[in-house]
Amino acid sequence: MSGQDRCPHCRASVGVVPARQGGLRCRICGGPRVVIRDRRMVLGGNEVAHLVEARQRRRVAWLWLGLALLSGAIGSIFLLLVTIGLLVFSASTLTSAIFLLLGSIPWVAAFLAWRRRRRALAAGNEALRRAQLSAARDVLGGARRDLTAQDIARYLELPLPQTEQLLTELNVDDSIVSEVTDAGEVTYRLAPLRLRVDESFGPTRVAPDTDLDEIHDDLDAHEQDEEAARLRAQRAQDEGANR
């Protein structure tokens, strides 16, 4: 069994199943996975770091979810007890406001923890998307012909709409080349390596003829000054020798 069949998290080789969040997960540990269903193609290895990050982010999201639920439960119990106490003992308005304010603190903590959970999930999904992009490049790099979106979806075991989104993103950053065949199908292949001009310095400016003439005149004047200085120095040396 090849190394790409092993889970990068638990190193098991028992295969994958569809995940509820999208994509694939390991049958044993549940960690996010990417696979290529063709023995002639192999994963390049760039996806491993992204998969590990995706799993870590999802674990963090679960921790934030637990904290949010715990804080919400504590807040609910505290508010219930405070409400009963205020009704029984007929506390003043100021006392009631203070206790209600204190009882809302766990709810605020639950809200903040829930927001952190959403951020962690978004970061995990982004890491998984980068792993899937890397796997899609590996598929196109290992293919001996142009592939359609259906071909790539079958190799990666991903839904067709998700595969099309990945291909669109790869096409935007010029990682792949897409063409329309005579039959009307859109095919994809890996873009060839080429030099890319860094445009961060702006376009190259070509000097007009008038500027070039001025530059040549300045160079000629500079050369004439150097020649005159050389002649004066030579004349001074000759006079010193005659004396």
N, C-alpha and C positions, 0 to 999 in steps of 0.2 A: 504494500500500500504506500502511495507516495506521500511525501511530507505535506503537500497541500491539503490532503484529506484529514490531517490532524487538527484538532482544535487548538488555536494559539493560546487559549486560556487554561484548559485542563489537560491538553495533549491527548485526548481520547480520539478514537477513530471510528465512531459509531454513526456518523452521518449528521444531517441537519434536518430541521423541521421549520415550517413557516412560523414567524414570530407575529404576535399580535400588534406590535408597534410597526410592523413592516420589515421586509427583508427576511433573513434566516437566522436561526439560533441553534446552538449545540444541543443535542439530545440529552447530554449528561448535565452540563453546568448551566445551560441556558444563555451562555455568552453569545454576543452577535457574531455572525460568521459571513464570509463570502466564499463562494466556490465557483469552479469552472467545470462544467460537466463534459469534459473532453480530455482524454489522456494525452493528446498531442499538444495541449496547451497547459502552461503552468503559471501560477501566480508569481509575480516578481518579488514579493516580499515587502513592498512598500505599504501594503494594506495592514500589516500586523500592528504597527504602532497606532494606527487610527482605530482598529478594532479594540485594542487594549484601552485606549482613551474612552471609547464609546461605553465600554463596560464599566469603567470607573465612574464616569458621569452618571450612568444609570443607577449605580449603587448609591452615589451621593443623593440622587433624586429620591430613592427609597428612604434614606435616612431623614431627609427633609420632610417627606410625607409622614413618617412616623412621628416626627416632632410636631408637625402641624396638627395631627389627630390628637396627640397627647395634650398639647396646649389647648385645643378646642374643648376636649373633655374636661380638663381642669377648670377652664373658664366657665363652662356650663354648670358644673357642680358648685363652684364658688358663687356664681350669680344666683343659683337656686337657693343656697343656704343664706346668702345675704338678703334676698328678697323675703324669705320666710322670717328671718330675724327682725327685719325692719317692720314687717307687718305685726309681729307678735309684741315687740317692745315699743312700738310707736316712736321710733327715733325721729330726731329733728330733720329738717330739710337738708341742712349742711352735712350732718352725719350720713344721711342717706346718699347724698351726692358723692361724698368721699368714698364710701364703700362701693358704690356702683362704679366709680372711676377705677378703683383698685381691681374690681372684678373684671373690668374690660381689658386689663393688661394682658392676660393670657390669650384673649381673642386677637389682640394686636400681634402678639408673638406668633399665633397660628397663621395669621394673614401673611406676615413676613416670611415665615417658613414655607408657605404655599408658593409664594412668588419665587423663592430660591429653588424650589423643586421644579418649577416650570423652566427656569433658566438652565438648570442642570440637564433636564430632558432635552431642551433645545440644543445644548452643547453636545450631548450624546448623539442626537440625530445628525448633527452636522459632521461629527467625526465618522459616523457610519456612512454618511453620504460620500465623504472623501475616500473611504475604503472601497466603496462601490465604484467610484470613478477610477481608482487605480486598477481595480479588477477589469473594468470595461476596456481600459487601455491595454491591459495584458491580453485580453481576448482579441482585440483588433491587431495587436502586434504579433500574435501567434497564428493568426489566420492566414491561409494561403490564397484567399480570394476576398473580394469585397463582401461585406455582410450587411444584412438588413436588420432593422430593429427587432424583428421577430427572432432572427438567428441569435442575436446577442442576449435577448431575454431568455431564450431557451438554454443557452450556455450558462448564464448566471442564475437561473431559476428565480427570476424576478418578474413581477407583473409588467406587461407591455407598457402601460402609461408611465410607470416609474423608470423603465429603461429608456423611453423616449425623452424623458426629462434629463437623464444623465447624458444622453447623446447630444441634446441641445446645448447643454452647458459645455461639453467638450468641443462642440463645433464653434461656440462663441469665442473661446480662447485659442482657437486655431490648433488644438491638439489633434483633431481628426479632419478629414476631408469627406464631404458628402456629395454625391452625384445622383442624378435621376436617370434611370435606364430607359431604353426604348419602350419597355413594358410599363413604364410609369412607376416603378419601384424606386424608393430612395435607398441607396447603399452607402456604406461607410467604410473607410479605411484609415489607418494611422497616417498622420501627416508626416512627410519626410523631414529630416533634420535640415534646417536652413538657418542662415544668419539673419538675425533680426536687428534692424537699425534702432538704436536707442534714440528716441525722439525727445528725451527729457531735456536736451540742450537746445531744442528748437531747430528750425530748418537752417541749412547752411546758406550763408549769404555770399553771393558772388559780386565782387567789386565791379562797378562799371568801368568803361574805358577811361573816363576822365580821371577816376581815382588811380588807375594803374599808371597813367602818364605822370601824375603828380608823384607817385611813389618812385618811378624811374628817375625823375628829375632830382628828387631828394637823394637817391643813391649816387647819381652822377656828381652832385655837388659835394657829397661826403667824400667820394673818392678823390675829387680834385683837391679838397682841403688836406687830405692825408698825403697826397703827392707833393703839395707845396710845403708841408711841414717836413717831409723827408728831405726835400731839396735844401731847405734852410739848415737843417741839421748837418747835411753833407758839406755845405759851404762853410759852416762854422768849424767843422773838423779840418777842412783843407786850410783855412786861415791859421788855425792853431798849429798845424804842421809846418807852415811856411815860417812862422815866427821862431 
